Amino acid sequence: SKGPDMAPSATERDESFTRFVTGASPGLMRTAWLLTGSDDTARELVQATLVKAYVHWPRIRSDSALAYCRRILVNERTDRLRRLGRELPVAEPALVPARGMGADGGPGLVDERDEVVRLLKRLPEQQRRIVVLRYYCDLSEEAVADTLGISVGTVKSSASRALAALRGHLVAAEGGIR
């Protein structure tokens, strides 16, 4: 039997990490996709995030592992943009025919999801990160500030500007002015 100060074995560490990856990957993938608008880039970001998390896994507390990985993901996205010097244009996602109409007879969920990505892509990068973390991941303003390494005031003001811009884009889209 191990004493309280003994480190977990490599097998225990791997099993713990595998359980985390199984549970967290879908959410990390959706977050990365909302940040990038690209399936391939999102997969690359999540893979890079999980590789970095695995290296530090013995030091990551289980109750903060998801927040830690979100921070890695956002930082990895930022680092890639800096290395490129700019964001590479991503083709507009094609509208995939929904498997039926929405409950109200309108477009299906796939159309709505694609529209969300189109709208998010119109936001500046920091505003996009804040909107995704704050409203999609349902993080508090303080948690978003901590994840992005910015002040709570910046989160509040950026979220307000982003939501105003999104409302403006929606009004324009509903008026057919895209």
CORLIN-V459238 format. One record per helix or strand of 3 or more residues. SS is the DSSP state (@ for helix, = for strand). FROM is the first residue (numbers start at 1). LEN is the number of residues. If there is no record, write none. Layout:
BEGIN
ss->SS from->FROM len->LEN
ss->SS from->FROM len->LEN
END
This chain:
BEGIN
ss->@ from->10 len->27
ss->@ from->39 len->21
ss->@ from->62 len->23
ss->@ from->109 len->13
ss->@ from->125 len->12
ss->@ from->141 len->8
ss->@ from->152 len->23
END
